[in-house]
Every structure is written in C-alpha cells, then in structure tokens.
Amino acid sequence: FFKNRCICSLPLHLQTAMDDGDEEGAFAPEEVQAIITKVLNNCLSGQTFVHGKVTQWVSTIVENCLKELAVSNDDNQKNNGAGLKFKYVVNCALQQKTGAGMQQACCHYWDKATDGFTFVKWEGDSIQAHCVVYGVVV
C-alpha cells in the first residue's frame, strides 16, 4: 500500500474555531494542507532517517512551504483583486519513527473570521513530521 502517509487533521473542537469561513479570502486550510503535503513528499519521500540531515530537511521544508504560500498569496491577489493577503508562520518538527509519541500544541489570539492554522502529520518508513502553518491577515 502507501509507504508515506499524510494525515491532515485538526481536533474536532478546533475545526469550527473559525466563523464558518464565510469571509471571502479567509484562511483556506485545505489549500495550505495541499501545499504542505506536496513539500513534505518532495523532501522526505524515500528518505531514511539520518540525524545529520534533520536540520537541512527542516530548513528546506519551512523555506519551500513559505515560497509556495507566497506564490499562492500572490495568485489569490491577482485572481481576486480585493482578496486578503496573509502573513504566514511555518513550524516543522521531525523525528525518527521508533514508536515514540510526538505531540504539538498551539495557542493563538486573532481574528477568527479570517485568520487560521492547519496541521499536517506526515509519516514515512523511518521519519515522522509535524508541520503547522499559521495564516494571519496583513
């Protein structure tokens, strides 16, 4: 079956944290999850965990997510004209897949009608990654 798994999940109580996402141009978690998943797959697919490469992998993942998000931001501005522009924060953690737990938590205070975050958990044969992206309207 699939060797690499990507789980895009938010706890149920956070899935409704934004005001229905009705505002045009509000943070779109599905779009951002697709970008994160693509970057994680490109960087980590087929890789075996090597402690010495973790810093490079994390830097590459964060930088490429930000580049893709900037392109998406610019495209949304061109296509929607009055669309919202976001500042993004990307956080990525990697660890060797040994059966140990990996937890991540966050807290935020923002405009819940437009701002948001999304989380992607990625797993390969020997690597697991958590990547979180926060989007805040400029």
Secondary structure, DSSP 4 states (H G I P E B T S, - for coil): --SSEEEE---HHHHT-SSTT-STT---HHHHHHHHHHHHHHHHTTPPP-GGGHHHHHHHHHHHHHHHHHHHHHHHHHHHSS---EEEEEEEEEEE-SS----------S-TTT-EEEEEEEE-SSEEEEEEEEEEE-
